[in-house]
């Protein structure tokens, strides 16, 4: 498996939550085909008055110009080389030239240039300088060939960042960096760093807990061996399938540790119980496999099923996560059930000190407390459960949806701080694109269409969260300004009469608007309007989308124009909604699938009710907590329910399998069977739940908000599920078992456990 590690690669793009054939993806692909990749822009900006000192300003221009000749750069737009349109009266045409200032000779020249830039070139507002005139920025456009591959990371890490750092060192000026290529790269590096951190912390936490419980170096080393091999296999599977490592798939290695250790706990704990009982190693190992092996197999199958249901969604990122997670869960079971008995078979019997934990006073007191609660306080247990259910339902109605791309990114990282800076100065860096098809060649350049686009621009300006829009309209205004000899007072759309004169100048010019401008297609039929936004809540984003659609419908009749609202910002919102819908279906399928497994195991349809109640209640409790704590449903937190359900049902199956064994051994005495089951499985379930709680808590060390929420919520759910399985489940069995189980169904159950007589005979 380690030979497959070389095939692992990190995701170079944002997660596409929608299926490829979804109408929104088709529309976005159409946009990309016409205008190219929208996320190819890197921005560097400075908000510091010392920038306009002579040496610093020349250094800024030198820095910006240094990117121009790089093989991966398409173009660079900066204050030292501003494209300008001038009027040629003699030839009655316009000339596209550059206002080139590679080096200023005096501070006075810089001051004059600064004044002219801000006053004479309104076209470059929000492109080269902010609306408040306090921030200067340079726009670096990457070639589309490297946007989504490793060359982008190489350019940013080896060329771009070192040059920026050198400028900061020389001038003592803080440079802000943003743009989707840069953000993607920093995000990918954070994910890569966190994989290693999660694996190390997860191993340390779970192994320390294991040693604390068992007080055995031998058992701890065996468990460590199993989970390390499991992690190696998990990484190997990712490489073998050639899947990209995303925020989700990065969780799989530590997830395997967290799930693998409980396997080891159940197997080793049973082995030590048997050794203590009769001291026969061969018989102990046989019983580990025959008695616990079946139950552990079923628990791992149910956990794998919980993850495998993600494969049934139409989201590629979830399908990959579900496939790799479910495969590795079964692999870690195979490793556990084979390696642990084999290794122990070569070792001497555990010593008395290794078995001391089985008589731990506080653990025995804990089991006694559970038994006492189930025996005397079942009514109180049911009332408490119903109260929790009612409160949880209230919380569920408070849950909100979140589909913001930036929300989960690490808040304390420099690149997120820079995002906040650009939100303040330029209203954000997340693009919203409007594509307008005039349905005729050169239809966009008609004055009537430009006026409609201008009306839509004015509509956009009324939405406070959106930046000043950029489109062919801005260029048309600039051309009119140039017609009037650069007077900024004429930066506006021409009238019908002015348009006649200006059009003649345009026809005599070498201005190829469709070639020189990224806001119009080559045949002049399609245009784009781009506006930016920052991090806002989903409810407001939906309001903005509705307002934009209203403006589009108002100014662009459907019979004359095809207008598409697109961009990855809105795509992520729609993907989140789509994901929530699919994951609710996925969770329903997981419940159905696990119910079928329980029916197959126990040949009792009614047993499903008893087994699901203590597992669904924790999910509702967690949903209620999310509502009360204002934790939104988003791609990361929605996974909580499927993961927690798949894992928490393991305890139910372990308990029910042991309960079945006790029924057979105790001549169908229900109470005695319940308390015997509670006594033996209670300790193992407590151990595994504590390991799972702290194991998933490891994710709370993440710098990603979604991963933190995932870790905290799954931990909370599993802790609550442990109490439900150790208190509510036995209470239900005692109160209802007479009505839902009979000797015939148990005897004919499909989960076969070898009897002690058979084992003794062997």
C-alpha angles and dihedrals in degrees: 000000000000089000087065094058090088089068093058114111135176123240113263095191139051115273111272103218095181124078116257093248094051113124092239092054090048090052092047092049088052089053091050091050091055103038106015130235111343094204099063098103126103117188129201118188140177129203101187128112090215088070088080092060109112100250094040094049092049089048090052091052090046090051092049093046092049091071094053100084097042113125092233096051123093098188142333124218115198142145093264095062110029117175108231134184116220133184120247104203094182095057094027092234144107125254124209108215139151130253093221121193109157092162132013119214100205143021089243090059090052091050092050091048091049091052093048093046094054097040106034104038110053087156089075096052108124088011103067101001138023125253091253090053091233101105129061120195141183122216117215116191115202122210111261091235092072101037095096104029144067095275089072091059091045092052094047096045100037104031114014104043096042091054093049091047090051091052091050091049094049098044102027087228121137113234120205118212130197145142129116097271090056094043092049091051095049090045092052091050091051090052091050092050092048095053091063092042093050094048094049095045093043092052093046095047098044095043093048089051090047092052091046090055100040101027089210126124089194094056091042094053092047090051091046090052092051096049095043090053087046091055091048089052091047092055089044091054090052089053094042092054090041091228121164117248107243134169087276102044089046087068094060101082094053089039089058090052092050092048096039097055094059088053088056092046094056094045097044093041090053091047091053092046090054093045090052091048100052110352095230109134098195092049091046093053092046090053092048089058099037100040105029097024094070093046092046090049091054093046092051091047091053091047091048090048090054089058096035091063087072086069088067092061121092092234112107094206091053093045091055092046092049094047097048094042095049093045092050093047089059091044092053088052091053090049092049098046093047105035101042098055092039095051092044090050089065093048133078119256116282113268125239092262090058090056097047092095089066088069096041107152098217092046091050088049089051092052089046089053090052092049092047092049093050092044100047110014106045093124090054089048091054093046092049090049092051091048090051089049093052094046090046092053089054089052092048090062089056095057116115132199122241125196103165117135095210101042097087096043117111106278096206096050118109094237092056090048087053090051088056090050092054090047089057097044102032102015093252146309102252108108126222112194129203115193116198120196112194091191091229137077112268088000091134093061092057111111092232091059092045090053090052090050090049090052089052089048089055089049090053091050089060090063102085096205094058126081126233105290122243121214145125085289090071090052092048090053090049091052090054090049088052091049087059091052096266097304104160091210087074095056093125140093114289122249120242091265094046090047091061092058095039092049091058090053091049091051091054092048134088088231106130099186093185090052100041098039127066091203099074134051122245094257093046092241101110130046135181133215115203126197130169133224138183135220109312133155121271095247091057091043089056089051091052091049091051091049092050091049089050090052092047092051091047098052104027116054110214093228091061104031138036107211123185126192107208146138132126092271093066090034090061091051092050090044091054092052090047090048094052090052092048095045092051086055089045092052090048090052090049091053091047093047094048090046089055090050091052091048089050091049099046104021088227123115090191092057087069090067093054093046096047099047096068089046101045093046093063090050091054089045090054092047088052091051089052090053095048094043092045093240105157129221107254137148092281101043096043088068090065094081099050093043095046094045093049092051101037093054087063091074090050092054093046090051095045093048091052089044090055090051091051092048090056091046096045101045095251096306098156102194094046091047093050094050093044089051091047092051096052102034096034094077094046091046090049091049093048093045092052091048091048092046095053092035093058090040085068087075088063088072087068122111090221115094093214093052091048090052091046092053095045095045096046090047091051092047094049093047090051090044090054091056090045092051094045098043113015096040095052089044091054092047093053094044099042109019094096089063102042109036133054135180093255096058094047094048091050096045115132095230105089122200119192112241123238089245092059092046092048090049091051 
